[in-house]
């Protein structure tokens, strides 16, 4: 019974962290500038924060798979930039008389996800087949993807005719009964899918098994190379969706955007309770990790706190999250 | 003579595991004291407490009559207790001198002062005066590396040197030169605690003994007063019949045919046939290539040449993968449950079903409640002691972990089972249960290959046996035909007569 409680508790840990962060911010706002309390806790701000979570959140879902399997993907930020350029380029070249049809938007979406999956495939093949360290492989593809993005985009923003997809990241959606922007809903649906995949499918089980102990996985007849490649492709596909959202957010493709975003994504996954040693992590945790970071940034902006303070505090939170994870492990060991 | 070391009622717990349950040990200067016990009896843990790598949960240690409570291996070393581990702890890229002085370098303004003379003296004492202190350790063979570890202890002025299974990976010549070194050290008044489960070897080199069983001291005295069989009985703590139960099983038709398999470096040549219901034991010294042979046949290591036939399937060299083997009805229980056999962070249930998931899942989805029912069933059948099958493996003791590893094989239900060192590092009670389990599996018609470095368990469990020497497998004979002499003869020389 006690054991059961403990395992439930560790599932709730990200939620507790989230509530804790919100509570601290509430106290802080009340102490510093109580007049801003209603702004921060207003419904528009909630819509805004969730929207600001989308890109890092969807990227974090993909990164969660890779990190649970014991890998890392440093190329995520560059691939998002590349994806946004691909999306914009397809729209631009598919536009007829300055108008973009729904069909072209779908095509752009598919092309973006395919391009980003392909980068994931390259990461996966080199890591799995040749046994290179994923850190180094994805450090390489991070540069390559950035280079290709600049090449495709001719070193500048790729502007497109106005279209319906650009409203996917409006904090206030149209129609208003959606409450949150379509991007938020996409994130929620993907979170549910990834959570189900991780918990209830053989693929998900193998992701954990490979990250927990690759040799055991091999002994149990699991084709480790194949699954590693699939994991990176899956991660690439999710990063591709994040790239589409990045385009929607900016309204254009930006080959020099999203620099360093992979670190925010990794931070979200780690805050969400994943272990960089592999074998641990959850979709829900990672989304909450992304949410915590978005809430903090938003709160700092509301309180007009300088950016250097934000950076210092977020850095501390990442380290504290790892510390909590370590404490959690000491109990079981 | 006054005792140099006295361990009093030492207890050590690791989470749920009570590894030491009040051990006692008295050692005098200038003696070789054998610490004997089976795998998992607590020898290594006890020595780690003594050297400072672990701290005792309870109990006192007196070193030269004074209380001694090392918190780190460095404190132990400074107090004169040097440990030579089973796995060598040298840094391969550093030179002999750098390794010997590692952590105790004398320096001036941060610049290391060379101590070539001291290092040279130590090497002379070890009979290795021809070695230059500037040689890199990775260029030395394993026996010489072991001597470097001992040199490290001598340079640090150790009063007590602990050797943990020092000969387990040594050739006979290296073992003999090690014994000469041990005798020299004894003459210098250094106390040596010699850990081994090779009883003949222990009798040859040691003066006194202490026997450990299941974390408790169960005998001490002069070695010249006891015979090897007497020690063996004290080690096991029960009569050999109870230890190795026999379940009647019938031997049927041929199910596995292995022809001249050869791996990248090991095995060199191995052929055998396995019949239904047969328990086939393979003995050999560490490094003979027994595990490598099993791994090649199963598909974990690359097979360079040879043929493997499972039933009517024919596998050629190069085409075997663990998945294919599992599909053909061959399964393997790894010798190393910590780093390979089990995913330690994952639950008992996950580990039980991991290899059978593709069979038991429905369109790629896992039914978690069914999975727990399956795991609970096996835990009950094998009497695995756990709170819940949803707990991670790390909450279990070695014996219970091994039962989960075996439960995975039983759940997968392959017809041919390879057990690589199935009783390594587990307590005597669990060992007896595992021997019984293997017998029961044979009675159900499973065919079993069991690899072990512990001859009595093979003789007690197996129908047929073969011995491996440097990658070459001997012909298979009935267990009764393998006299101890014959086994040792082939195991150390590769000749049957």
Interface residues (C-beta under 8 A of the other chain):
Chain A: X3 X4 X7 X199 X200 X201 X202 X203 X205 X206 X208 X209 X212 X213 X215 X216 X217 X218 X219 X220 X221 X222 X223 X279 X280 X332 X333
Chain B: X15 X300 X321 X322 X323 X325 X326 X327 X332 X334 X339 X340 X341 X342 X343 X344 X345 X346 X350 X351 X354 X355 X357 X358 X361 X364 X365 X366 X368 X387 X388 X390 X391 X392 X394 X395 X408
